[in-house]
């Protein structure tokens, strides 16, 4: 049985949430049943299946956002929140 494709918003909608310096606020739910990105309250909500251990969930969040934007994961970096659910991601687009 194949994994279901994640539910992703349009790249333009995600880019609209970023400030003029390319910073994006993200609220993460690790260990979710399904992977998804949602926009709510001016923030991006990321649900990832990876557990929050050894940075696996952080890597999964960056990969999910990169897939939604259609860019390489190396174009994104985690600015704040390595051990928190509230994260700030820098977009280099």
C-alpha distance (Angstrom), angle and dihedral (degrees) to the residues before:
residue distance angle dihedral
X1 . . .
X2 3.79 . .
X3 3.78 123.1 .
X4 3.80 112.1 -104.8
X5 3.78 116.4 -109.7
X6 3.79 113.5 -103.5
X7 3.78 119.3 -105.2
X8 3.82 105.4 -113.9
X9 3.82 130.5 -177.2
X10 3.80 121.2 -135.5
X11 3.80 116.8 -74.6
X12 3.82 90.4 -123.3
X13 3.81 91.0 57.3
X14 3.81 91.4 51.9
X15 3.80 92.8 46.9
X16 3.81 89.9 50.7
X17 3.83 88.8 61.8
X18 3.81 93.0 57.4
X19 3.80 119.5 93.0
X20 3.81 124.1 -124.4
X21 3.83 90.7 -84.3
X22 3.81 93.2 53.9
X23 3.81 96.9 -105.3
X24 3.78 118.2 146.3
X25 3.82 127.6 -166.9
X26 3.80 113.6 -137.0
X27 3.82 131.0 -175.0
X28 3.81 110.5 -156.2
X29 3.80 131.3 -154.5
X30 3.82 108.1 -168.1
X31 3.79 121.4 -163.5
X32 3.82 93.6 31.7
X33 3.80 121.5 159.3
X34 3.80 92.9 -124.7
X35 3.78 132.6 25.8
X36 3.79 114.4 -120.5
X37 3.79 145.0 146.9
X38 3.80 120.5 -141.1
X39 3.78 134.0 177.2
X40 3.80 115.5 -135.6
X41 3.78 132.1 153.2
X42 3.79 95.3 -3.7
X43 3.80 92.4 -56.4
X44 3.73 135.4 97.4
X45 3.81 114.2 -117.1
X46 3.81 113.2 -152.7
X47 3.79 122.6 -166.3
X48 3.79 114.6 -169.2
X49 3.78 132.6 176.9
X50 3.82 94.5 -140.0
X51 3.78 118.4 103.2
X52 3.82 118.6 -118.7
X53 3.79 96.1 -107.6
X54 3.81 129.6 116.2
X55 3.82 91.9 -5.6
X56 3.81 94.2 -64.4
X57 3.81 93.8 130.1
X58 3.82 91.8 47.5
X59 3.80 91.0 52.5
X60 3.81 90.4 47.5
X61 3.82 91.4 51.2
X62 3.81 92.6 50.8
X63 3.82 90.7 47.4
X64 3.81 91.7 49.4
X65 3.82 93.3 49.6
X66 3.82 90.8 45.7
X67 3.81 90.5 51.8
X68 3.82 90.9 50.6
X69 3.81 91.5 49.6
X70 3.79 94.0 42.9
X71 3.82 94.1 -124.4
X72 3.80 135.8 115.7
X73 3.79 118.0 -86.5
X74 3.82 88.5 -121.0
X75 3.84 88.2 68.9
X76 3.82 89.5 67.5
X77 3.79 128.9 65.6
X78 3.78 134.4 -176.8
X79 3.81 110.5 -118.3
X80 3.81 100.6 175.5
X81 3.77 140.6 1.2
X82 3.80 104.8 49.3
X83 3.82 90.0 156.0
X84 3.81 98.9 25.8
X85 3.80 135.2 79.3
X86 3.81 89.3 -128.4
X87 3.81 108.0 74.3
X88 3.76 137.5 173.9
X89 3.79 117.5 -146.1
X90 3.80 126.0 -165.5
X91 3.80 114.8 -139.6
X92 3.81 115.1 -152.7
X93 3.78 100.0 -169.2
